[in-house]
Amino acid sequence: MGDMMTKVPTEVTDAIRDGRSVSDARLEALRAFACRAWTPAA
């Protein structure tokens, strides 16, 4: 459902959900930023 709403390719959303990097540079930067933002500080 998220794929249809955001118009992001399924491969990209699957990679994000699985914690894998994304081939699109802009989306990879966003994924990395969000991952850091949601990871608790040690």
PQR file of N, CA, C, O and H, with PARSE charges and radii, in Angstrom:
ATOM      1  N   MET A   1       0.815  -1.186   0.000 -0.4000 1.5000
ATOM      2  CA  MET A   1       0.000   0.000   0.000 -0.0000 2.0000
ATOM      3  C   MET A   1       0.863   1.257   0.000  0.5500 1.7000
ATOM      4  O   MET A   1       0.557   2.208  -0.719 -0.5500 1.4000
ATOM      5  N   GLY A   2       1.918   1.282   0.776 -0.4000 1.5000
ATOM      6  CA  GLY A   2       2.799   2.438   0.804 -0.0000 2.0000
ATOM      7  C   GLY A   2       3.443   2.710  -0.543  0.5500 1.7000
ATOM      8  O   GLY A   2       3.692   3.862  -0.899 -0.5500 1.4000
ATOM      9  H   GLY A   2       2.167   0.509   1.360  0.4000 1.0000
ATOM     10  N   ASP A   3       3.712   1.645  -1.294 -0.4000 1.5000
ATOM     11  CA  ASP A   3       4.305   1.809  -2.614 -0.0000 2.0000
ATOM     12  C   ASP A   3       3.376   2.599  -3.528  0.5500 1.7000
ATOM     13  O   ASP A   3       3.829   3.472  -4.268 -0.5500 1.4000
ATOM     14  H   ASP A   3       3.509   0.709  -1.005  0.4000 1.0000
ATOM     15  N   MET A   4       2.099   2.303  -3.483 -0.4000 1.5000
ATOM     16  CA  MET A   4       1.138   2.982  -4.340 -0.0000 2.0000
ATOM     17  C   MET A   4       0.950   4.435  -3.911  0.5500 1.7000
ATOM     18  O   MET A   4       0.811   5.316  -4.760 -0.5500 1.4000
ATOM     19  H   MET A   4       1.731   1.594  -2.882  0.4000 1.0000
ATOM     20  N   MET A   5       0.944   4.691  -2.627 -0.4000 1.5000
ATOM     21  CA  MET A   5       0.711   6.049  -2.128 -0.0000 2.0000
ATOM     22  C   MET A   5       1.898   6.966  -2.411  0.5500 1.7000
ATOM     23  O   MET A   5       1.709   8.140  -2.729 -0.5500 1.4000
ATOM     24  H   MET A   5       1.057   3.975  -1.938  0.4000 1.0000
ATOM     25  N   THR A   6       3.106   6.447  -2.298 -0.4000 1.5000
ATOM     26  CA  THR A   6       4.292   7.279  -2.472 -0.0000 2.0000
ATOM     27  C   THR A   6       4.833   7.258  -3.892  0.5500 1.7000
ATOM     28  O   THR A   6       5.655   8.098  -4.258 -0.5500 1.4000
ATOM     29  H   THR A   6       3.259   5.493  -2.039  0.4000 1.0000
ATOM     30  N   LYS A   7       4.379   6.310  -4.688 -0.4000 1.5000
ATOM     31  CA  LYS A   7       4.871   6.135  -6.060 -0.0000 2.0000
ATOM     32  C   LYS A   7       6.362   5.805  -6.083  0.5500 1.7000
ATOM     33  O   LYS A   7       7.055   6.093  -7.060 -0.5500 1.4000
ATOM     34  H   LYS A   7       3.711   5.627  -4.390  0.4000 1.0000
ATOM     35  N   VAL A   8       6.844   5.206  -5.011 -0.4000 1.5000
ATOM     36  CA  VAL A   8       8.225   4.747  -4.932 -0.0000 2.0000
ATOM     37  C   VAL A   8       8.244   3.297  -5.403  0.5500 1.7000
ATOM     38  O   VAL A   8       7.361   2.524  -5.032 -0.5500 1.4000
ATOM     39  H   VAL A   8       6.282   4.973  -4.218  0.4000 1.0000
ATOM     40  N   PRO A   9       9.229   2.911  -6.211 -0.5600 1.5000
ATOM     41  CA  PRO A   9       9.294   1.532  -6.679  0.2800 2.0000
ATOM     42  C   PRO A   9       9.310   0.525  -5.519  0.5500 1.7000
ATOM     43  O   PRO A   9       9.891   0.782  -4.465 -0.5500 1.4000
ATOM     44  N   THR A  10       8.676  -0.597  -5.732 -0.4000 1.5000
ATOM     45  CA  THR A  10       8.600  -1.649  -4.715 -0.0000 2.0000
ATOM     46  C   THR A  10       9.985  -2.079  -4.250  0.5500 1.7000
ATOM     47  O   THR A  10      10.179  -2.359  -3.067 -0.5500 1.4000
ATOM     48  H   THR A  10       8.203  -0.807  -6.588  0.4000 1.0000
ATOM     49  N   GLU A  11      10.948  -2.136  -5.161 -0.4000 1.5000
ATOM     50  CA  GLU A  11      12.306  -2.556  -4.799 -0.0000 2.0000
ATOM     51  C   GLU A  11      12.905  -1.610  -3.750  0.5500 1.7000
ATOM     52  O   GLU A  11      13.638  -2.040  -2.859 -0.5500 1.4000
ATOM     53  H   GLU A  11      10.791  -1.909  -6.122  0.4000 1.0000
ATOM     54  N   VAL A  12      12.586  -0.333  -3.871 -0.4000 1.5000
ATOM     55  CA  VAL A  12      13.122   0.656  -2.933 -0.0000 2.0000
ATOM     56  C   VAL A  12      12.485   0.486  -1.557  0.5500 1.7000
ATOM     57  O   VAL A  12      13.191   0.453  -0.549 -0.5500 1.4000
ATOM     58  H   VAL A  12      11.990   0.016  -4.595  0.4000 1.0000
ATOM     59  N   THR A  13      11.171   0.380  -1.507 -0.4000 1.5000
ATOM     60  CA  THR A  13      10.525   0.226  -0.199 -0.0000 2.0000
ATOM     61  C   THR A  13      10.907  -1.100   0.454  0.5500 1.7000
ATOM     62  O   THR A  13      11.050  -1.166   1.675 -0.5500 1.4000
ATOM     63  H   THR A  13      10.598   0.407  -2.326  0.4000 1.0000
ATOM     64  N   ASP A  14      11.072  -2.148  -0.337 -0.4000 1.5000
ATOM     65  CA  ASP A  14      11.510  -3.432   0.215 -0.0000 2.0000
ATOM     66  C   ASP A  14      12.917  -3.307   0.806  0.5500 1.7000
ATOM     67  O   ASP A  14      13.186  -3.826   1.890 -0.5500 1.4000
ATOM     68  H   ASP A  14      10.955  -2.094  -1.329  0.4000 1.0000
ATOM     69  N   ALA A  15      13.800  -2.628   0.101 -0.4000 1.5000
ATOM     70  CA  ALA A  15      15.165  -2.448   0.593 -0.0000 2.0000
ATOM     71  C   ALA A  15      15.160  -1.644   1.891  0.5500 1.7000
ATOM     72  O   ALA A  15      15.887  -1.972   2.828 -0.5500 1.4000
ATOM     73  H   ALA A  15      13.582  -2.206  -0.779  0.4000 1.0000
ATOM     74  N   ILE A  16      14.344  -0.599   1.947 -0.4000 1.5000
ATOM     75  CA  ILE A  16      14.264   0.216   3.162 -0.0000 2.0000
ATOM     76  C   ILE A  16      13.753  -0.613   4.330  0.5500 1.7000
ATOM     77  O   ILE A  16      14.304  -0.555   5.429 -0.5500 1.4000
ATOM     78  H   ILE A  16      13.753  -0.333   1.186  0.4000 1.0000
ATOM     79  N   ARG A  17      12.702  -1.383   4.092 -0.4000 1.5000
ATOM     80  CA  ARG A  17      12.140  -2.228   5.161 -0.0000 2.0000
ATOM     81  C   ARG A  17      13.131  -3.286   5.633  0.5500 1.7000
ATOM     82  O   ARG A  17      13.147  -3.648   6.810 -0.5500 1.4000
ATOM     83  H   ARG A  17      12.254  -1.431   3.199  0.4000 1.0000
ATOM     84  N   ASP A  18      13.965  -3.787   4.702 -0.4000 1.5000
ATOM     85  CA  ASP A  18      14.932  -4.835   5.028 -0.0000 2.0000
ATOM     86  C   ASP A  18      16.247  -4.288   5.577  0.5500 1.7000
ATOM     87  O   ASP A  18      17.115  -5.056   5.991 -0.5500 1.4000
ATOM     88  H   ASP A  18      13.952  -3.494   3.746  0.4000 1.0000
ATOM     89  N   GLY A  19      16.395  -2.955   5.580 -0.4000 1.5000
ATOM     90  CA  GLY A  19      17.628  -2.359   6.074 -0.0000 2.0000
ATOM     91  C   GLY A  19      18.768  -2.398   5.084  0.5500 1.7000
ATOM     92  O   GLY A  19      19.929  -2.240   5.460 -0.5500 1.4000
ATOM     93  H   GLY A  19      15.690  -2.332   5.243  0.4000 1.0000
ATOM     94  N   ARG A  20      18.441  -2.609   3.809 -0.4000 1.5000
ATOM     95  CA  ARG A  20      19.471  -2.630   2.762 -0.0000 2.0000
ATOM     96  C   ARG A  20      19.606  -1.245   2.151  0.5500 1.7000
ATOM     97  O   ARG A  20      18.692  -0.426   2.245 -0.5500 1.4000
ATOM     98  H   ARG A  20      17.497  -2.737   3.504  0.4000 1.0000
ATOM     99  N   SER A  21      20.763  -0.980   1.515 -0.4000 1.5000
ATOM    100  CA  SER A  21      20.944   0.305   0.858 -0.0000 2.0000
ATOM    101  C   SER A  21      20.129   0.357  -0.432  0.5500 1.7000
ATOM    102  O   SER A  21      19.728  -0.667  -0.986 -0.5500 1.4000
ATOM    103  H   SER A  21      21.506  -1.645   1.438  0.4000 1.0000
ATOM    104  N   VAL A  22      19.898   1.593  -0.890 -0.4000 1.5000
ATOM    105  CA  VAL A  22      19.060   1.856  -2.051 -0.0000 2.0000
ATOM    106  C   VAL A  22      19.946   2.407  -3.165  0.5500 1.7000
ATOM    107  O   VAL A  22      20.869   3.174  -2.893 -0.5500 1.4000
ATOM    108  H   VAL A  22      20.224   2.425  -0.440  0.4000 1.0000
ATOM    109  N   SER A  23      19.679   2.030  -4.406 -0.4000 1.5000
ATOM    110  CA  SER A  23      20.528   2.457  -5.522 -0.0000 2.0000
ATOM    111  C   SER A  23      20.360   3.934  -5.866  0.5500 1.7000
ATOM    112  O   SER A  23      21.304   4.549  -6.364 -0.5500 1.4000
ATOM    113  H   SER A  23      18.929   1.407  -4.627  0.4000 1.0000
ATOM    114  N   ASP A  24      19.195   4.519  -5.619 -0.4000 1.5000
ATOM    115  CA  ASP A  24      18.962   5.936  -5.894 -0.0000 2.0000
ATOM    116  C   ASP A  24      19.656   6.769  -4.816  0.5500 1.7000
ATOM    117  O   ASP A  24      19.377   6.596  -3.630 -0.5500 1.4000
ATOM    118  H   ASP A  24      18.429   4.020  -5.215  0.4000 1.0000
ATOM    119  N   ALA A  25      20.551   7.666  -5.213 -0.4000 1.5000
ATOM    120  CA  ALA A  25      21.366   8.427  -4.254 -0.0000 2.0000
ATOM    121  C   ALA A  25      20.518   9.279  -3.317  0.5500 1.7000
ATOM    122  O   ALA A  25      20.793   9.331  -2.118 -0.5500 1.4000
ATOM    123  H   ALA A  25      20.777   7.806  -6.177  0.4000 1.0000
ATOM    124  N   ARG A  26      19.507   9.938  -3.833 -0.4000 1.5000
ATOM    125  CA  ARG A  26      18.655  10.788  -2.978 -0.0000 2.0000
ATOM    126  C   ARG A  26      17.893   9.958  -1.960  0.5500 1.7000
ATOM    127  O   ARG A  26      17.825  10.317  -0.784 -0.5500 1.4000
ATOM    128  H   ARG A  26      19.283   9.896  -4.806  0.4000 1.0000
ATOM    129  N   LEU A  27      17.319   8.847  -2.408 -0.4000 1.5000
ATOM    130  CA  LEU A  27      16.568   7.997  -1.488 -0.0000 2.0000
ATOM    131  C   LEU A  27      17.488   7.307  -0.489  0.5500 1.7000
ATOM    132  O   LEU A  27      17.098   7.067   0.654 -0.5500 1.4000
ATOM    133  H   LEU A  27      17.374   8.555  -3.363  0.4000 1.0000
ATOM    134  N   GLU A  28      18.700   6.990  -0.911 -0.4000 1.5000
ATOM    135  CA  GLU A  28      19.665   6.383   0.011 -0.0000 2.0000
ATOM    136  C   GLU A  28      20.047   7.376   1.105  0.5500 1.7000
ATOM    137  O   GLU A  28      20.165   6.999   2.271 -0.5500 1.4000
ATOM    138  H   GLU A  28      19.017   7.185  -1.839  0.4000 1.0000
ATOM    139  N   ALA A  29      20.240   8.642   0.736 -0.4000 1.5000
ATOM    140  CA  ALA A  29      20.556   9.662   1.734 -0.0000 2.0000
ATOM    141  C   ALA A  29      19.406   9.806   2.730  0.5500 1.7000
ATOM    142  O   ALA A  29      19.636   9.931   3.933 -0.5500 1.4000
ATOM    143  H   ALA A  29      20.144   8.948  -0.211  0.4000 1.0000
ATOM    144  N   LEU A  30      18.185   9.788   2.238 -0.4000 1.5000
ATOM    145  CA  LEU A  30      17.019   9.877   3.115 -0.0000 2.0000
ATOM    146  C   LEU A  30      16.915   8.654   4.010  0.5500 1.7000
ATOM    147  O   LEU A  30      16.616   8.777   5.198 -0.5500 1.4000
ATOM    148  H   LEU A  30      17.998   9.686   1.261  0.4000 1.0000
ATOM    149  N   ARG A  31      17.159   7.472   3.451 -0.4000 1.5000
ATOM    150  CA  ARG A  31      17.112   6.237   4.234 -0.0000 2.0000
ATOM    151  C   ARG A  31      18.162   6.261   5.343  0.5500 1.7000
ATOM    152  O   ARG A  31      17.874   5.904   6.485 -0.5500 1.4000
ATOM    153  H   ARG A  31      17.402   7.372   2.486  0.4000 1.0000
ATOM    154  N   ALA A  32      19.377   6.682   5.002 -0.4000 1.5000
ATOM    155  CA  ALA A  32      20.462   6.723   5.988 -0.0000 2.0000
ATOM    156  C   ALA A  32      20.147   7.732   7.093  0.5500 1.7000
ATOM    157  O   ALA A  32      20.389   7.460   8.269 -0.5500 1.4000
ATOM    158  H   ALA A  32      19.611   6.972   4.075  0.4000 1.0000
ATOM    159  N   PHE A  33      19.610   8.892   6.718 -0.4000 1.5000
ATOM    160  CA  PHE A  33      19.247   9.909   7.705 -0.0000 2.0000
ATOM    161  C   PHE A  33      18.165   9.380   8.641  0.5500 1.7000
ATOM    162  O   PHE A  33      18.277   9.513   9.860 -0.5500 1.4000
ATOM    163  H   PHE A  33      19.414   9.113   5.762  0.4000 1.0000
ATOM    164  N   ALA A  34      17.132   8.788   8.082 -0.4000 1.5000
ATOM    165  CA  ALA A  34      16.025   8.277   8.894 -0.0000 2.0000
ATOM    166  C   ALA A  34      16.498   7.147   9.799  0.5500 1.7000
ATOM    167  O   ALA A  34      16.053   7.029  10.941 -0.5500 1.4000
ATOM    168  H   ALA A  34      17.041   8.680   7.092  0.4000 1.0000
ATOM    169  N   CYS A  35      17.380   6.337   9.295 -0.4000 1.5000
ATOM    170  CA  CYS A  35      17.905   5.224  10.087 -0.0000 2.0000
ATOM    171  C   CYS A  35      18.674   5.753  11.302  0.5500 1.7000
ATOM    172  O   CYS A  35      18.531   5.229  12.407 -0.5500 1.4000
ATOM    173  H   CYS A  35      17.741   6.432   8.368  0.4000 1.0000
ATOM    174  N   ARG A  36      19.480   6.784  11.096 -0.4000 1.5000
ATOM    175  CA  ARG A  36      20.221   7.390  12.211 -0.0000 2.0000
ATOM    176  C   ARG A  36      19.259   8.067  13.193  0.5500 1.7000
ATOM    177  O   ARG A  36      19.457   8.008  14.407 -0.5500 1.4000
ATOM    178  H   ARG A  36      19.596   7.210  10.198  0.4000 1.0000
ATOM    179  N   ALA A  37      18.234   8.700  12.665 -0.4000 1.5000
ATOM    180  CA  ALA A  37      17.288   9.431  13.514 -0.0000 2.0000
ATOM    181  C   ALA A  37      16.493   8.477  14.411  0.5500 1.7000
ATOM    182  O   ALA A  37      16.134   8.838  15.532 -0.5500 1.4000
ATOM    183  H   ALA A  37      18.073   8.748  11.680  0.4000 1.0000
ATOM    184  N   TRP A  38      16.221   7.281  13.934 -0.4000 1.5000
ATOM    185  CA  TRP A  38      15.403   6.334  14.697 -0.0000 2.0000
ATOM    186  C   TRP A  38      16.209   5.333  15.494  0.5500 1.7000
ATOM    187  O   TRP A  38      15.642   4.500  16.202 -0.5500 1.4000
ATOM    188  H   TRP A  38      16.513   6.987  13.024  0.4000 1.0000
ATOM    189  N   THR A  39      17.531   5.404  15.388 -0.4000 1.5000
ATOM    190  CA  THR A  39      18.386   4.491  16.140 -0.0000 2.0000
ATOM    191  C   THR A  39      18.733   5.144  17.479  0.5500 1.7000
ATOM    192  O   THR A  39      19.271   6.251  17.503 -0.5500 1.4000
ATOM    193  H   THR A  39      17.991   6.081  14.813  0.4000 1.0000
ATOM    194  N   PRO A  40      18.431   4.469  18.593 -0.5600 1.5000
ATOM    195  CA  PRO A  40      18.717   5.062  19.904  0.2800 2.0000
ATOM    196  C   PRO A  40      20.216   5.294  20.090  0.5500 1.7000
ATOM    197  O   PRO A  40      21.037   4.499  19.631 -0.5500 1.4000
ATOM    198  N   ALA A  41      20.557   6.371  20.755 -0.4000 1.5000
ATOM    199  CA  ALA A  41      21.967   6.687  21.045 -0.0000 2.0000
ATOM    200  C   ALA A  41      22.507   5.691  22.057  0.5500 1.7000
ATOM    201  O   ALA A  41      21.801   5.259  22.968 -0.5500 1.4000
ATOM    202  H   ALA A  41      19.890   7.016  21.128  0.4000 1.0000
ATOM    203  N   ALA A  42      23.750   5.342  21.883 -0.4000 1.5000
ATOM    204  CA  ALA A  42      24.378   4.375  22.788 -0.0000 2.0000
ATOM    205  C   ALA A  42      24.884   5.040  24.031  0.5500 1.7000
ATOM    206  O   ALA A  42      25.441   4.374  24.903 -0.5500 1.4000
ATOM    207  H   ALA A  42      24.324   5.693  21.143  0.4000 1.0000
TER
END
